[in-house]
Amino acid sequence: MSDDALSALLPEGLHDELPPEASRRAGVVNALMDRFQASGFERIEPPLIEFEESLLSGPGAKQAQDTFRIMDPVSHRMMGLRADMTIQAARIATTRLKAVARPLRLAYAGDVLRVRGSQLRPERQFAQAGVELIGSRSLEADVEVILLAAETLSDLGVKSLSADLTLPSLVPTLCAEVGLDDDVAAEIRAALDGKDVAHLSHLKDGIGSLLEGLLRAAGPAADAMKTLEALDLPEGAAAMVATLAKMVERVAEEAPDLTLTVDPGEYRGFEYQTGVSFTMFARGVRGELGRGGRYEAGVDPDSSEPATGFSLYVDSLLPVLPKAAAQDKLFLPLGTSEAEARRLRGDGHRTIRGLEAAGDDQAEAGRLGCSHYWDGRAVKPVR
């Protein structure tokens, strides 16, 4: 491999963003933030790196295996590179903005870095943009964020949207209510994630049939809720299903064109969520466009606050969004005055200055990828 090739080699899961996609990506982020702010969510900008004590405390503990760590040469303390901006928003809300009136609405956008990618998301560095609504346990808070996620994607031009709803705390609650220990509960979660009916069927005391019922409930929301509500669940688990039913009803009422599905046993990727959670998909698109749900914000369980929100994955959005129209560029031959250049930019042109005399200004404009050139009197198209 040549020295040039070696110098361009990047670690697995990382890549350079080149023109014009880098500009398009920035434009999508700006459009997302404008939409979030129009709905009352105020932007924050947390740092890329923090002390690991704050980054990996509270709900952030579930991100420990995804987090790159380095030693701070100044303080000699361990630091972590953020793997998820949700955790940072929660920290800011419960510390720096602790005295601000609740419910608190925050929005953010930025890159995150993870130790490893997944099968559906091999990238280790990617952009998140999302919101967090902190300080309310109201069902309407959950409804607000899922509707905002759907409306934002729709406004960007994403077609055939669906939201897959889940209750990541349902199975742990059910297991605790029937007296199963943590090891068995972990096996059950793994079996449900893997849709392993054979493993569940060997469980005794009726829990196996209940869990098989959860598997059967996965599918379109209307059918799934009928199956779930027919199960003879303990009190705590039944209350969660009742909350999910209300949310399905409210979201369907407000967004009848949004396809709703339910997978009550889904857990992977929702490790710190404590209530109704969701994943956004679009027909014909491989992988998820974003996910969110309810959790407890704060590093100290005694002072944590109820929260719900979502993150959208910008890199997943780009392939499904309409391509931006190519922008015209105007070539300015050597000798064009700065005053003239400013006037042309004021008229809306994107200018490219010639740095050397060219025998044929039109040919030089074409070589540099310009659509027009300035002949000293008028703007002319490159032919």
C-alpha positions as CSV (number, residue, x, y, z in Angstrom):
1,M,0.0,0.0,0.0
2,S,1.4,3.4,-0.9
3,D,2.2,6.2,1.6
4,D,-0.7,8.2,0.2
5,A,-3.1,5.3,0.6
6,L,-1.9,4.7,4.2
7,S,-2.4,8.4,5.1
8,A,-6.0,8.3,3.9
9,L,-6.9,5.1,5.7
10,L,-9.4,5.6,8.5
11,P,-10.4,3.3,11.4
12,E,-13.3,0.9,10.7
13,G,-16.7,2.7,11.1
14,L,-15.3,6.2,10.4
15,H,-15.3,8.1,7.2
16,D,-14.7,11.6,5.7
17,E,-17.8,13.6,4.7
18,L,-17.1,15.2,1.3
19,P,-18.7,17.9,-0.8
20,P,-21.6,18.3,-1.5
21,E,-22.8,15.7,1.1
22,A,-21.1,17.6,4.0
23,S,-23.1,20.7,3.2
24,R,-26.3,18.7,2.7
25,R,-25.8,17.0,6.1
26,A,-25.4,20.4,7.8
27,G,-28.5,21.6,6.1
28,V,-30.5,18.6,7.4
29,V,-29.2,19.3,10.9
30,N,-30.3,23.0,10.7
31,A,-33.7,22.0,9.4
32,L,-34.2,19.5,12.3
33,M,-33.1,22.1,14.9
34,D,-35.5,24.7,13.4
35,R,-38.3,22.3,13.6
36,F,-37.5,21.4,17.3
37,Q,-37.2,25.1,18.3
38,A,-40.5,25.9,16.6
39,S,-42.1,23.5,19.0
40,G,-40.6,25.2,22.1
41,F,-37.4,23.1,22.5
42,E,-34.4,25.2,23.3
43,R,-30.9,24.3,22.0
44,I,-28.0,23.2,24.2
45,E,-24.5,22.3,23.1
46,P,-22.7,19.9,25.5
47,P,-19.0,19.2,25.1
48,L,-17.8,16.2,23.1
49,I,-15.9,14.8,26.1
50,E,-16.6,14.7,29.9
51,F,-15.3,13.2,33.1
52,E,-16.6,9.6,33.1
53,E,-18.2,10.0,36.5
54,S,-20.8,12.3,35.1
55,L,-21.1,10.7,31.6
56,L,-21.5,7.2,32.9
57,S,-23.7,7.8,36.0
58,G,-27.4,7.3,36.2
59,P,-28.9,6.2,32.8
60,G,-25.4,6.7,31.3
61,A,-24.2,3.6,33.1
62,K,-25.9,1.5,30.4
63,Q,-23.6,3.2,27.8
64,A,-20.4,2.2,29.5
65,Q,-19.5,-0.6,27.0
66,D,-20.1,1.8,24.1
67,T,-17.9,4.6,25.4
68,F,-14.3,5.5,24.5
69,R,-12.2,6.5,27.5
70,I,-9.0,8.5,27.7
71,M,-6.9,10.0,30.5
72,D,-7.1,13.7,30.9
73,P,-3.4,14.8,30.9
74,V,-4.3,18.0,32.9
75,S,-6.4,16.6,35.8
76,H,-5.2,12.9,35.4
77,R,-8.8,11.8,35.6
78,M,-10.6,9.4,33.2
79,M,-12.8,11.0,30.6
80,G,-15.3,9.6,28.2
81,L,-16.2,10.6,24.6
82,R,-20.0,10.8,24.4
83,A,-21.8,7.8,22.9
84,D,-25.3,9.4,23.3
85,M,-26.2,13.0,23.7
86,T,-29.4,12.1,25.7
87,I,-27.3,11.5,28.8
88,Q,-25.7,14.9,28.5
89,A,-29.0,16.7,28.1
90,A,-30.2,14.9,31.3
91,R,-27.1,16.0,33.2
92,I,-27.5,19.6,32.1
93,A,-31.2,19.6,33.0
94,T,-30.7,18.3,36.5
95,T,-27.7,20.4,37.3
96,R,-27.1,23.6,35.3
97,L,-30.8,24.1,34.6
98,K,-32.1,22.6,37.9
99,A,-33.9,25.9,38.9
100,V,-35.7,26.4,35.5
101,A,-39.4,25.8,35.5
102,R,-40.6,22.4,34.5
103,P,-41.5,20.8,32.1
104,L,-38.1,21.7,30.5
105,R,-37.7,21.2,26.8
106,L,-34.2,20.9,25.4
107,A,-32.9,20.2,21.8
108,Y,-29.5,19.2,20.7
109,A,-27.5,18.1,17.6
110,G,-23.9,16.8,17.3
111,D,-21.7,13.8,16.6
112,V,-21.4,10.8,18.9
113,L,-18.7,8.1,18.9
114,R,-19.1,4.5,19.9
115,V,-16.6,1.7,20.6
116,R,-18.3,-0.5,18.0
117,G,-21.0,-0.4,15.4
118,S,-23.9,-2.7,15.0
119,Q,-25.1,-4.9,12.1
120,L,-27.6,-2.3,11.0
121,R,-25.4,0.6,12.0
122,P,-21.8,-0.2,11.3
123,E,-20.8,3.5,11.7
124,R,-19.0,4.3,14.9
125,Q,-19.3,8.0,14.5
126,F,-22.6,9.6,13.5
127,A,-24.7,12.6,14.0
128,Q,-27.7,12.7,16.4
129,A,-30.4,15.4,16.6
130,G,-33.1,15.2,19.2
131,V,-35.1,16.5,22.0
132,E,-35.7,15.8,25.7
133,L,-38.8,16.8,27.7
134,I,-37.9,16.7,31.3
135,G,-40.0,17.1,34.5
136,S,-43.4,15.5,33.5
137,R,-44.8,12.0,34.0
138,S,-47.9,13.0,31.9
139,L,-48.9,10.7,29.1
140,E,-49.2,13.8,27.0
141,A,-45.4,14.3,27.3
142,D,-44.9,10.9,25.7
143,V,-47.5,11.7,23.0
144,E,-45.8,15.1,22.3
145,V,-42.4,13.6,21.6
146,I,-43.5,10.8,19.4
147,L,-45.7,13.1,17.4
148,L,-42.8,15.6,17.1
149,A,-40.5,12.8,15.8
150,A,-43.1,11.7,13.2
151,E,-44.0,15.3,12.1
152,T,-40.3,16.3,11.8
153,L,-39.5,13.3,9.6
154,S,-42.6,13.9,7.5
155,D,-41.8,17.6,7.1
156,L,-38.3,16.7,5.9
157,G,-39.9,14.6,3.2
158,V,-39.7,11.0,4.6
159,K,-42.5,8.9,3.3
160,S,-44.4,5.9,4.7
161,L,-43.4,6.4,8.4
162,S,-44.0,3.8,11.1
163,A,-43.4,3.9,14.9
164,D,-42.7,0.6,16.7
165,L,-43.7,0.9,20.3
166,T,-42.3,-1.2,23.1
167,L,-42.2,-1.5,26.9
168,P,-38.6,-2.3,27.9
169,S,-39.5,-2.4,31.6
170,L,-42.5,-4.8,31.1
171,V,-40.6,-8.1,31.2
172,P,-38.4,-7.1,34.2
173,T,-41.6,-6.0,36.1
174,L,-43.4,-9.2,35.1
175,C,-40.5,-11.4,36.2
176,A,-40.2,-9.5,39.6
177,E,-43.9,-9.9,40.2
178,V,-43.9,-13.7,39.7
179,G,-40.7,-14.1,41.8
180,L,-38.1,-14.9,39.2
181,D,-34.5,-14.1,40.0
182,D,-32.3,-11.7,38.0
183,D,-30.5,-14.4,36.1
184,V,-33.7,-16.0,34.9
185,A,-35.1,-12.6,34.0
186,A,-32.0,-11.9,31.9
187,E,-32.4,-15.2,30.1
188,I,-36.0,-14.4,29.4
189,R,-35.1,-11.0,28.0
190,A,-32.6,-12.6,25.7
191,A,-35.1,-15.2,24.6
192,L,-37.7,-12.5,23.8
193,D,-35.2,-10.4,21.9
194,G,-34.3,-13.5,19.9
195,K,-37.9,-14.6,19.5
196,D,-36.9,-17.9,21.0
197,V,-40.3,-19.6,21.5
198,A,-38.7,-23.0,22.4
199,H,-36.8,-21.5,25.3
200,L,-39.9,-19.8,26.7
201,S,-42.1,-22.9,26.4
202,H,-40.0,-24.8,29.0
203,L,-40.7,-22.2,31.7
204,K,-43.0,-23.4,34.4
205,D,-45.8,-21.9,36.6
206,G,-47.6,-20.2,33.7
207,I,-44.9,-17.6,33.1
208,G,-44.0,-19.4,29.8
209,S,-47.5,-19.0,28.4
210,L,-47.6,-15.3,29.4
211,L,-44.2,-14.7,27.7
212,E,-45.3,-16.5,24.6
213,G,-48.4,-14.2,24.6
214,L,-46.0,-11.3,24.5
215,L,-44.3,-12.7,21.5
216,R,-47.7,-13.3,19.8
217,A,-48.6,-9.7,20.5
218,A,-45.8,-8.3,18.2
219,G,-47.4,-6.7,15.2
220,P,-49.8,-4.0,14.1
221,A,-50.9,-1.9,17.1
222,A,-54.6,-2.6,17.0
223,D,-54.1,-6.4,17.0
224,A,-51.2,-6.3,19.4
225,M,-53.2,-4.4,22.0
226,K,-56.1,-6.9,21.8
227,T,-53.6,-9.8,22.5
228,L,-51.9,-7.9,25.3
229,E,-55.1,-6.9,27.1
230,A,-56.3,-10.5,26.9
231,L,-53.3,-11.8,28.9
232,D,-53.7,-12.4,32.7
233,L,-50.9,-10.1,33.7
234,P,-49.9,-9.2,37.3
235,E,-51.0,-5.7,38.5
236,G,-47.8,-3.8,37.7
237,A,-47.4,-5.3,34.2
238,A,-51.1,-4.8,33.5
239,A,-50.8,-1.1,34.4
240,M,-48.0,-0.7,31.9
241,V,-50.1,-2.3,29.2
242,A,-52.9,0.0,30.0
243,T,-50.6,3.0,29.6
244,L,-49.4,1.7,26.3
245,A,-53.0,1.3,25.2
246,K,-53.8,4.9,26.0
247,M,-50.7,6.1,24.1
248,V,-51.6,4.0,21.0
249,E,-55.1,5.6,21.2
250,R,-53.8,9.2,21.5
251,V,-51.2,8.9,18.8
252,A,-53.6,7.2,16.4
253,E,-56.1,10.0,17.0
254,E,-53.5,12.8,16.4
255,A,-51.6,11.1,13.6
256,P,-53.9,8.7,11.7
257,D,-51.4,8.4,8.8
258,L,-48.6,7.1,11.1
259,T,-48.4,3.3,11.1
260,L,-48.1,2.0,14.6
261,T,-46.7,-1.4,15.5
262,V,-46.0,-2.9,18.9
263,D,-43.3,-5.3,20.1
264,P,-43.8,-5.5,23.9
265,G,-40.8,-7.8,24.5
266,E,-38.2,-5.6,22.7
267,Y,-35.4,-4.6,25.1
268,R,-32.0,-4.4,23.3
269,G,-31.1,-0.7,22.7
270,F,-33.6,0.5,25.4
271,E,-31.6,-0.5,28.5
272,Y,-32.1,2.7,30.4
273,Q,-35.7,3.4,29.3
274,T,-38.4,2.9,32.0
275,G,-41.6,3.4,30.1
276,V,-43.2,3.4,26.7
277,S,-40.4,3.7,24.1
278,F,-40.4,3.7,20.3
279,T,-38.3,3.3,17.1
280,M,-39.0,5.2,13.9
281,F,-38.8,3.4,10.6
282,A,-39.7,4.2,7.0
283,R,-40.8,1.7,4.4
284,G,-38.0,0.6,2.1
285,V,-35.3,1.9,4.4
286,R,-32.8,-0.4,6.0
287,G,-32.5,0.2,9.7
288,E,-34.0,2.7,12.1
289,L,-34.3,6.5,11.6
290,G,-34.4,7.2,15.3
291,R,-35.6,6.1,18.7
292,G,-36.7,7.4,22.0
293,G,-38.8,6.9,25.1
294,R,-39.3,7.5,28.8
295,Y,-36.5,7.3,31.3
296,E,-35.3,8.9,34.6
297,A,-32.9,11.8,34.1
298,G,-30.2,12.5,36.6
299,V,-27.1,10.9,38.1
300,D,-28.6,10.5,41.6
301,P,-31.6,8.2,41.8
302,D,-32.9,10.2,44.8
303,S,-33.0,13.4,42.8
304,S,-33.8,12.1,39.3
305,E,-36.6,13.5,37.2
306,P,-39.1,11.9,34.8
307,A,-38.1,12.5,31.2
308,T,-38.9,11.4,27.7
309,G,-37.4,12.3,24.3
310,F,-35.9,10.9,21.1
311,S,-32.8,11.1,18.9
312,L,-32.9,11.0,15.1
313,Y,-29.9,9.6,13.2
314,V,-28.9,12.1,10.5
315,D,-26.8,9.7,8.5
316,S,-29.7,7.3,8.2
317,L,-31.9,10.1,7.1
318,L,-29.8,11.4,4.2
319,P,-30.3,8.5,1.8
320,V,-34.1,8.8,2.1
321,L,-34.5,12.6,1.8
322,P,-35.0,14.3,-1.5
323,K,-31.7,15.3,-3.1
324,A,-31.0,19.0,-2.9
325,A,-30.9,20.9,-6.2
326,A,-27.3,21.7,-7.4
327,Q,-26.4,25.2,-6.6
328,D,-25.0,27.5,-9.3
329,K,-21.4,28.8,-8.9
330,L,-20.1,31.9,-10.6
331,F,-16.5,32.1,-11.8
332,L,-14.8,35.5,-11.3
333,P,-11.7,35.9,-13.6
334,L,-8.5,37.3,-12.2
335,G,-8.8,41.0,-11.9
336,T,-12.4,41.2,-10.8
337,S,-12.6,43.8,-8.0
338,E,-13.6,42.8,-4.5
339,A,-16.4,45.5,-4.7
340,E,-17.8,43.7,-7.8
341,A,-17.5,40.3,-6.1
342,R,-19.4,41.6,-3.1
343,R,-22.1,43.0,-5.3
344,L,-22.5,39.7,-7.1
345,R,-22.7,37.8,-3.9
346,G,-25.2,40.2,-2.7
347,D,-27.3,39.3,-5.7
348,G,-27.3,35.7,-4.5
349,H,-24.4,34.2,-6.5
350,R,-21.8,31.8,-5.0
351,T,-18.5,33.0,-6.4
352,I,-15.2,31.2,-7.2
353,R,-12.2,33.6,-7.8
354,G,-9.7,32.9,-10.4
355,L,-6.2,33.1,-9.0
356,E,-4.3,33.1,-12.3
357,A,-4.9,34.5,-15.7
358,A,-6.9,32.1,-18.0
359,G,-6.8,32.2,-21.7
360,D,-10.4,31.2,-21.9
361,D,-12.5,32.3,-18.9
362,Q,-15.5,30.1,-19.9
363,A,-13.3,27.0,-20.2
364,E,-11.7,27.7,-16.9
365,A,-15.1,28.1,-15.3
366,G,-16.2,24.8,-16.6
367,R,-13.0,23.1,-15.4
368,L,-13.6,24.4,-11.9
369,G,-17.2,23.1,-11.9
370,C,-18.9,26.5,-12.2
371,S,-22.2,27.0,-14.0
372,H,-21.6,30.6,-14.9
373,Y,-18.8,33.1,-15.4
374,W,-18.4,36.9,-15.2
375,D,-17.3,38.5,-18.4
376,G,-16.7,42.0,-16.8
377,R,-20.2,43.2,-17.8
378,A,-22.6,40.4,-17.3
379,V,-23.1,36.9,-15.8
380,K,-23.1,34.3,-18.6
381,P,-23.8,30.5,-18.5
382,V,-21.0,28.1,-19.2
383,R,-21.9,26.2,-22.4
